[in-house]
């Protein structure tokens, strides 16, 4: 058996044979594993158990994986929880939606348990590496945001932003390519104690685009959800 890991994995899967097989292989690698068989129970287990990573089946009773993913990304404490989706080949279009909603990776059924474990390890390593690096500067083309100096430059020229505009831009730069709901952005930048509406986000996004022309096409509105900062190769 591999050396014990402090990481906790939650597996949400309604096919019990698959659930037990995945649990067995993850535990062999030293992970602590919790399980759930419905989307509703999965959400409850996340709130009570605080896992480090979620393995989430797409087709679940009570609440499907897409809705679970959407709710997790809309709630600040779980907005960055690493998620690997389990999907069937026939659900390819739903897989794309899942990735747009914020899933980090996916594995298609039928799959090798060893391959899934490898994906889990790789994703956890990536998360840890990003935490360690935590640069004070973020760049996006000619746009440079310096956290330590609280400065923003575009095409080499200083850009004057309010504190909230700076915070919103910083959060977008930290999550390129990910669909961020208005609720997530509101909680991340304004905090839980703020009682304004999500329209606040729309106003601040518009101001960022007015002040930084590069962002005009880079920040994309996702209908009924929120916004996404395009990855540089999109």
Secondary structure as the mmCIF struct_conf table of DSSP 4:
data_model
#
loop_
_struct_conf.conf_type_id
_struct_conf.id
_struct_conf.beg_label_comp_id
_struct_conf.beg_label_asym_id
_struct_conf.beg_label_seq_id
_struct_conf.end_label_comp_id
_struct_conf.end_label_asym_id
_struct_conf.end_label_seq_id
HELX_LH_PP_P HELX_LH_PP_P1 UNK A 2 UNK A 4
STRN STRN1 UNK A 8 UNK A 12
BEND BEND1 UNK A 14 UNK A 14
HELX_RH_AL_P HELX_RH_AL_P1 UNK A 16 UNK A 28
TURN_TY1_P TURN_TY1_P1 UNK A 29 UNK A 30
STRN STRN2 UNK A 32 UNK A 36
BEND BEND2 UNK A 37 UNK A 37
STRN STRN3 UNK A 38 UNK A 38
HELX_RH_AL_P HELX_RH_AL_P2 UNK A 39 UNK A 49
BEND BEND3 UNK A 52 UNK A 52
STRN STRN4 UNK A 53 UNK A 57
BEND BEND4 UNK A 58 UNK A 59
STRN STRN5 UNK A 61 UNK A 61
BEND BEND5 UNK A 62 UNK A 63
HELX_RH_AL_P HELX_RH_AL_P3 UNK A 65 UNK A 73
TURN_TY1_P TURN_TY1_P2 UNK A 74 UNK A 74
BEND BEND6 UNK A 75 UNK A 75
HELX_RH_3T_P HELX_RH_3T_P1 UNK A 76 UNK A 78
TURN_TY1_P TURN_TY1_P3 UNK A 79 UNK A 80
STRN STRN6 UNK A 82 UNK A 88
HELX_RH_3T_P HELX_RH_3T_P2 UNK A 89 UNK A 91
HELX_RH_AL_P HELX_RH_AL_P4 UNK A 92 UNK A 100
TURN_TY1_P TURN_TY1_P4 UNK A 101 UNK A 102
STRN STRN7 UNK A 105 UNK A 109
BEND BEND7 UNK A 110 UNK A 110
HELX_RH_AL_P HELX_RH_AL_P5 UNK A 113 UNK A 133
BEND BEND8 UNK A 136 UNK A 136
STRN STRN8 UNK A 137 UNK A 140
TURN_TY1_P TURN_TY1_P5 UNK A 141 UNK A 142
STRN STRN9 UNK A 143 UNK A 146
TURN_TY1_P TURN_TY1_P6 UNK A 147 UNK A 150
STRN STRN10 UNK A 151 UNK A 154
TURN_TY1_P TURN_TY1_P7 UNK A 155 UNK A 156
STRN STRN11 UNK A 157 UNK A 158
HELX_RH_AL_P HELX_RH_AL_P6 UNK A 163 UNK A 174
TURN_TY1_P TURN_TY1_P8 UNK A 175 UNK A 177
STRN STRN12 UNK A 180 UNK A 181
HELX_RH_AL_P HELX_RH_AL_P7 UNK A 182 UNK A 189
TURN_TY1_P TURN_TY1_P9 UNK A 190 UNK A 190
TURN_TY1_P TURN_TY1_P10 UNK A 192 UNK A 193
TURN_TY1_P TURN_TY1_P11 UNK A 198 UNK A 198
HELX_RH_AL_P HELX_RH_AL_P8 UNK A 199 UNK A 211
TURN_TY1_P TURN_TY1_P12 UNK A 213 UNK A 214
HELX_RH_AL_P HELX_RH_AL_P9 UNK A 215 UNK A 218
STRN STRN13 UNK A 219 UNK A 222
TURN_TY1_P TURN_TY1_P13 UNK A 223 UNK A 225
STRN STRN14 UNK A 226 UNK A 229
HELX_LH_PP_P HELX_LH_PP_P2 UNK A 230 UNK A 231
TURN_TY1_P TURN_TY1_P14 UNK A 232 UNK A 233
#
